[in-house]
Amino acid sequence: MPTGIASPSIRSTRSWPRIHSNGCAASVASSSPARATRMCRGISAGRWRAAWKRRWRGRKLFTGAAPASASSNSRACRRIRIARPKERLMLTGKTAIVTGGARGIGAGIARVLASQGAQVAVLDLDGAEAEKTAAALAVPGLAVACDVAIEAETAKAVRSVVERFGGLDILVNNAGVGRGASDPNVPRAARGSLGSGAMSGAQWDEYLSQNLRTTFVTTAAGLAALKARGGGAIVNIASIAGLVASPRLPAYAAAKAGVISLTKSLALEYAPHDIRVNAICPGFLWTRAWEGLAEAIKLDTPDFAALDARGVFLEVVKRGVPLGREQTPDDIGQLTAFLASDAARNITGQWIAVDGGITLRQA
């Protein structure tokens, strides 16, 4: 007979633990922390005894004597911990590259992917900031300083990631630029000097290079590694500017619309290799660009005059976002993690707006 029972009798109800009026059994201790027995208030004596009988067969469950009072029994119940199966993270065992991952949306994506178990490589022009972001991740990450608009640098960076982690499963194309009035999150009230009439050819080329070419170059560099894994996921960060028309955003809007179109084309081309390609279109996020944009918005909206930059941003969100709240880097990161996971294994060639409903008003 297993040891640790207060009374040698199993058949007699006298051997059951004392049941107090609050429904809890007396003092109970598990034979193993991993098999701790849950005890809850409100369980009747009959149900508790029946549960004991079911769990008794072939194992030692209970030790110790009954406490002297119901209050001490309640304290014993509170001390018991319920053993639950360890939650499996969505991206355990996977390796991800996040371009432009040192700060902002990229850092939020890297943070969420790591929290879901992925090993994350942060690629960014700012190597020092990339190091800080990688060091702060839940799973130790890798920082690589490179310009993902340059093919040789990007290919070398991808090789270093594959050598470090043994492969590549997830590629997040987040790198891009959006300055001043060309920021994708600028409301229509904003005014700037980069409209189509003032933009030079060099500026146009820069915006397309930093927002569209980067996606092409990094994808080309990572495809071989994704194929070697037998498949994977590519998530391109586009913008709502690529979905709806906005004044003074010609180059940025064209580049992000190009990212969405490229996403669909790549999804079809690489589906036979089990490589899924999707795009996310962020809405209004608080970025450094808003520091300067706030002043321009104040010129068109006098009732914003007394607000600081953050206040202007929040007021724009309140008036322009149906859900009435700003989007955050972690919002984008959560969707990225889902699209990169096996839970989204049948989702490809799609764009999803994370904008609180902004695009609904302009559909």
N, C-alpha and C positions, 0 to 999 in steps of 0.2 A: 504494500500500500504506500502511495506517495507520502512523504513526510510533510510536516508543516501545518497540519490541521489541528485545531484546538481540541477536538474530540475525536476519538477513534471510530465513532459510529458514523456511517455514511447514510444508512437507511432512516435513522431516527431524525425527526425534525428538531430534536434538541441540539443536534450538532450544527444546525444552520446558524449563521451569525445572527445576533440580535437585530431586529428590525425596529427602528424608532418610528415615531409618528410622522416624521418628515419623509419617510420612504427610503432612506438610505440604509444600506447595510452597515454593519459595524465596521471596525477597522479592517481594511483589506490591503494586502500588499502583493504585488505581482511577483511571480518567480523570475521575471526578466523585464527590464525596462521597456524592451521592444514589444512585449506582450502585455502591457499595462491594461487593466480592466477598467472600462468606463463605468462610473457610478453616478447616477443623476438623482436629484430630488424628484419625488412624485411617482416613483416606481413602487407598486404594491408589493407586499410581502410575498404573495403567491407568485407573482411574475418574477421576483428576484430569486426565489427558490428554484423555479423552473429554469431560469437562466443558468443558475449554478449547476443544476443537474446536466443540462446540455453541455456546458463547458467542462464539467468534471471529467468526462470520459478520457482517460489516457493522459491527463496532465495535472500538474500541481498548480492550483490557482491561488489559494488563500492561506495566509499565515497570520498569526497574531490573535489577540483577544479583543473582545468588544470594549470600546471606551465606556467610561462611566456615565456619560450623559449625551443627550442629543446634540448639545452645542459642540462638545469635543468631536462628535462624529461628523458634524458639518465641517469642522476645520480639517478633519482627515480627508473628507471628500474633496475639499478645495485643493489639497496638496497633491492629489492624484493627477497625473498627466496622461492625456490620451495619446496613444501611439498611432500616428497616421502614416500612410505610405508616403515616401519622399516624392514630392511633385517633380515630374519630368519636365525640364525646360524645353521650349520649342526648338532651340537651335544648338542643343548639346552636340558636341563633336564636329561642328561646322566652322569653317573659316571664312571670314568676310573682309572685303576691302571697302573702305568708305573714302571717297575722294572729297577734298574740301572738308575734312573731318575735324579740323582743329577747333572750330568754334561754331556757334549758331546752330543751324539745322543739322549740319554734319556731325557736330559733337553730340547732339541729342540722339541722332540715329546710332552712332557708335555706342553711346551709353546704354540704350535699350537693347541693342543686339548682344552686347556683353552680358547684360543682366539676364538674358535668355540663354546664356551658356556658350555663345559664339566666341571664338578667338578673332579679335578685330585688329586689322592693320589700318592705321590712320595715315592717309596720304594728303599732304598739304604743302603749299609754297612756304608757309611759316613752320619750319622744322621745330623751333623751340616750343611754340604753342602746341604743335602736334604731340611733342613729347609729354607735355603736361596732361593733355587729354588722354593719351594712351596709358599713362601711369595711374590715372584716377579710375580706370575701368574696373568693373567687378571681376573680370577675367583678365589677367595680364595681357596687354596689347603690344603692338609694334608701331612705331612712328617712322615714317619715311618722308623725307623732304624731297619734293619733286614738282615740276610743272607738268601737269597732265595734258597740256596742249602740245607738248613736245613728245614725239613718238619714242625716241631713243630713251629718254628719261623714264617714261611711263613703262616701257617694256622691261627696263632694268628693275624698276620698283616692284613690278608684279613678280618677276623672277625671285627677288629677295623674299617676298612674302611666301611664295611656294616653297622655297628652300627652308624657311624658318618653320612653317607650320605643316608642310607636307602636302599641300594642295590648296585648292580654292573652290568654294561652294557658292559664295554670294558676292556679287559685285554691285555696289551702290554708287551710281554716277551722280554725285551731288555738287561737284565743283562748278562754280559759276560766279558771275559778277552782276551787280545791279546797283549802280551809284546814282545818287541824286534823284532826278525825276525819272530816271530809267529803272528805278527799283520797281519790281513787279507788284509790290504791295502799296503803291501810291494811289490814293483815291483820285477821282477825276478832278476834284477841286484843286489839286496840286498843280503848280506851274513850274516849268524849268526851261532850260536852253538847249535841250538835246532832241527837239522835235525834228521831223524829217527835213524841214527847211534849213536847220542849223547844223545838222550832223554831217561830219566829213566822212569821206570814204574810209579813212583810217579808223575812225571811231566805229563805223559800221562793221568793219572787218574784225575789230577787237571784240565787239559784243558777240558776233557769231562764233569767233574762235573760242572765247572763254565760256560760252554757254551751249554751243552745239558741237563744235569740233572736239572739245574735251570729252564729251560723251562717246563720240565715234572712236577717238584714239584709245581711251581706256577700255572700251568694249573689245576692240580689235586685239589689244594686248592680253586681255583676260580670257578670250574664247578658248584657246588651246588648253589652258588649265581647267576650265569648266568641263570641256569635253573629256579630259583625262579622268575626271571624277565620275563620268557617266551621266552628267547633267548638272543643273544648278539653277540659280535664279539671278536675274539682273533687274535691279530697280533703278529707274531713272527719275531724278527729281526735276520736274518741269515747273509749271506755274499756272495760276489761273489767267495770267496775262497771255498764255498761249491758247486760251479757250474763248475769251471774250475780248472785244475791241476796246482799247483804251487810248486816249490821245497821248502824244509825246512818249510813246513806248515802241517806236517802230522796230528798232533792232532787237530789243529784248523780246518783244512779243513774237517776232519772226523766228528768233532762235528757239524759244520755248515751244512754239508750235511745231518747229522742226523736230524737237526732241520727242514730242508726242507721236508724230508721224514715223520717225525712226524707230520708236518703240514697237509700233504695230508691224513694221516691215521685218524687224529682227525677230519678233515673236513667230512669224510665219516661217522665216528661213531656218531658224534653229530649233523649231519644235521637234523635228526628227531626232535631234540629239538630246531631247528632254531638258532643254534649256528654256526656262520661262522668262519672259521679258514684260515688265509692267511699268507704268509711270504714275507718279504721285504729283498732284498739282496743289501746292500749299496756298493758303489764303493770306490773311493779315497776321504777320508775326512781328514782334518787336525786334528790330534789327538796328545796327548802328546808323543805317541810312536815315532812320527817322529823326535823328538829332538835327540834321539839316533840313529835312522835309517839313518839319513842324513850322519853321519860319515861313516857308512858301505857302503853306496851308492857311496860316494866320492872315495873310494878305487877302485871301479870297473869303475868309470866314471871320468877320469881326468879333463874333461872340467867343472865339477861341483866343482872343488877344491876351487874356490874363493867364492862360495855361502854359505850363512848361511842355517840353517835347513829349514826355510820357503822358501827360494829361491830354494833349492833342491826339495822340495815338489812341488812347482809351475812348475818347469822345467819337473819333472816327469809327472805331469798332462798334460802339453803342449804336450809332446811326446807320452804319452800313452792313452790319452782320446780323442776319435774322436771328441767330441764336444768342446774339448779344455778348459774345465773349471772344477774346483773341485766341488764335491758334498758337501752339507752342512747339518747340523742337521735339519734345517728347511725344506730342501727338503724331508728328510725322514719323518718329522712330517706331511707335507702336504699330502703325500700318506697315512700315517697312519690314518689321520683324514677322508680321503675319504673312505678307506676300513672299518673304524669303523662306518660309517654313513649309513643311510637308502638308500642313493644313490647307495650303493654297495650291496644291499640286495640279489642279485643273483650271487655274486662273492664269491666263496669259494674253498679251496684246491689249490690255485694258489700261485706261487712265482713270484715276479716282481723285476727285477734288476733296481736300481737307480744308474747308473754308467756312464752315458754319452756315452755309447756305447762300453765300455771296453770289455765286454764279446763277442761282435760281432766279434772281431778280433781273438777270440780263439775258436769260435764255430766249 
